[in-house]
């Protein structure tokens, strides 16, 4: 069954776009929650990193950068700040010392857990005009939308480039140098 397209290029406006509305919602949630996070001593980014670790959404710097759509260098400074505050630790992988996982310390877990009630209160205040069924449906629809976006993104991704040959055109036999 082919779905009739929802948008029409001749009548489309940015303000009616789901992407715009989602981005606007994110900005408003950030504006709403920023003061309460600051009261707990966190920026939005610091809170996000701690929440990612708490919920096992991403546990290494590379995945956190990808999820957050942030530059690795910028987040490295934030990771360092959180480590210096004793809220997270870096664990090198035993097999591959180049890989680093992050984990909450006891103080980090306590700090993020202390923020959650205020964060939830702020979110719930803004869902007060919604029934429980509407919140479930909204969550289901956003999850479905994100799943479709991810599937379409995966379908158009260019395969990783093949490694180039040995430096300076020198041929290296398998198993030799």
C-alpha positions as CSV (number, residue, x, y, z in Angstrom):
1,X,0.0,0.0,0.0
2,X,1.5,3.3,-1.1
3,X,0.9,6.2,1.3
4,X,-0.2,9.5,-0.2
5,X,2.6,12.1,0.5
6,X,1.6,14.4,3.4
7,X,3.6,17.5,2.2
8,X,3.1,19.3,-1.0
9,X,5.9,21.5,-2.3
10,X,3.5,24.2,-3.5
11,X,1.9,24.6,0.0
12,X,4.8,23.6,2.3
13,X,5.9,26.1,4.9
14,X,8.7,25.6,7.4
15,X,6.4,26.3,10.4
16,X,4.3,23.3,9.4
17,X,7.2,21.0,9.0
18,X,7.6,18.2,11.6
19,X,11.4,18.7,11.5
20,X,10.9,22.4,12.4
21,X,8.4,21.6,15.2
22,X,10.6,19.0,16.7
23,X,13.6,21.3,16.6
24,X,11.6,24.1,18.1
25,X,10.3,21.7,20.9
26,X,13.9,20.7,21.7
27,X,15.0,24.4,21.9
28,X,12.0,25.2,24.2
29,X,12.8,22.2,26.4
30,X,16.4,23.3,26.6
31,X,15.3,26.9,27.6
32,X,12.9,25.5,30.2
33,X,15.3,23.1,31.8
34,X,18.5,25.2,31.6
35,X,17.8,27.1,34.9
36,X,17.1,23.9,36.9
37,X,20.2,22.2,35.5
38,X,22.3,25.3,36.3
39,X,20.9,25.2,39.8
40,X,22.3,21.6,40.1
41,X,25.6,22.8,38.6
42,X,25.3,21.4,35.1
43,X,25.1,22.6,31.6
44,X,22.7,21.0,29.1
45,X,25.6,19.1,27.5
46,X,27.0,17.9,30.9
47,X,23.5,16.7,31.9
48,X,23.1,15.0,28.5
49,X,26.4,13.1,28.9
50,X,25.6,12.0,32.4
51,X,22.1,10.9,31.3
52,X,23.5,9.0,28.3
53,X,25.8,7.1,30.7
54,X,23.0,6.5,33.2
55,X,20.7,5.1,30.6
56,X,23.4,3.2,28.6
57,X,22.5,5.1,25.5
58,X,26.1,5.7,24.7
59,X,29.1,4.7,26.8
60,X,32.1,5.9,24.8
61,X,33.2,9.3,23.7
62,X,32.8,8.5,20.0
63,X,29.2,7.3,20.4
64,X,28.3,10.2,22.6
65,X,29.7,12.7,20.0
66,X,27.7,10.9,17.3
67,X,24.4,10.9,19.3
68,X,24.9,14.6,20.3
69,X,26.1,15.7,16.9
70,X,29.0,17.4,18.6
71,X,32.6,17.8,17.7
72,X,34.8,15.4,19.6
73,X,37.2,18.1,20.6
74,X,34.5,20.2,22.2
75,X,33.1,17.3,24.1
76,X,36.5,16.1,25.2
77,X,36.7,19.3,27.3
78,X,33.3,18.5,28.8
79,X,34.4,14.9,29.5
80,X,37.5,16.3,31.2
81,X,35.5,18.7,33.3
82,X,33.1,15.9,34.5
83,X,36.1,13.7,35.2
84,X,37.8,16.4,37.2
85,X,34.6,16.9,39.2
86,X,34.7,13.1,40.0
87,X,31.5,12.4,38.2
88,X,32.8,10.0,35.5
89,X,35.8,7.8,34.9
90,X,37.5,6.6,31.7
91,X,38.1,2.9,31.4
92,X,40.5,1.7,28.7
93,X,39.4,-1.5,27.0
94,X,41.7,-4.4,27.9
95,X,42.0,-5.8,24.4
96,X,42.3,-2.4,22.6
97,X,43.9,0.3,24.7
98,X,42.9,2.9,22.1
99,X,39.2,2.4,23.0
100,X,37.9,4.2,26.0
101,X,34.6,3.7,27.7
102,X,33.1,6.2,30.2
103,X,31.3,5.3,33.3
104,X,29.6,7.2,36.1
105,X,31.3,7.2,39.4
106,X,29.1,6.9,42.5
107,X,29.2,10.7,42.8
108,X,28.2,11.0,39.2
109,X,25.3,8.6,39.6
110,X,24.1,10.5,42.7
111,X,24.4,13.8,40.9
112,X,22.3,12.7,37.9
113,X,19.7,11.0,40.1
114,X,19.4,14.3,42.1
115,X,18.5,16.2,38.8
116,X,16.0,13.7,37.5
117,X,13.1,14.6,39.8
118,X,13.3,18.4,38.9
119,X,13.7,17.5,35.2
120,X,10.7,15.2,35.3
121,X,8.6,17.8,37.1
122,X,9.4,20.4,34.3
123,X,8.5,17.9,31.6
124,X,5.3,16.9,33.3
125,X,4.2,20.5,33.8
126,X,4.3,20.8,30.0
127,X,2.4,17.6,29.4
128,X,-0.4,18.6,31.7
129,X,-2.8,19.3,28.8
130,X,-2.2,15.8,27.4
131,X,-3.9,12.6,28.6
132,X,-1.8,9.6,29.4
133,X,-3.0,8.0,26.2
134,X,-2.0,11.1,24.2
135,X,1.5,11.0,25.7
136,X,1.9,7.3,24.9
137,X,0.6,7.9,21.3
138,X,2.9,10.9,20.9
139,X,5.9,8.9,22.1
140,X,4.9,6.0,19.8
141,X,4.6,8.3,16.8
142,X,7.9,10.1,17.5
143,X,9.6,6.7,17.9
144,X,8.1,5.5,14.6
145,X,9.2,8.7,12.9
146,X,12.8,8.3,14.3
147,X,12.8,4.7,13.2
148,X,11.8,5.7,9.6
149,X,14.4,8.5,9.6
150,X,17.1,6.0,10.7
151,X,16.1,3.4,8.1
152,X,16.1,6.0,5.3
153,X,19.5,7.3,6.5
154,X,20.9,3.8,6.6
155,X,19.6,3.1,3.1
156,X,21.4,6.2,1.6
157,X,24.7,6.0,3.5
158,X,27.7,5.7,1.3
159,X,29.7,2.6,2.1
160,X,32.9,3.2,3.9
161,X,35.8,3.9,1.6
162,X,38.1,1.0,0.9
163,X,41.5,1.4,2.4
164,X,44.1,2.6,0.0
165,X,47.0,0.5,-1.0
166,X,50.4,0.5,0.8
167,X,52.2,3.8,1.0
168,X,54.2,4.9,-2.0
169,X,52.7,2.2,-4.2
170,X,54.8,-0.5,-2.6
171,X,53.1,-3.9,-2.8
172,X,53.0,-5.8,0.4
173,X,52.5,-9.6,0.2
174,X,49.9,-11.1,2.6
175,X,51.5,-11.9,5.9
176,X,54.8,-10.1,4.9
177,X,56.3,-6.7,4.6
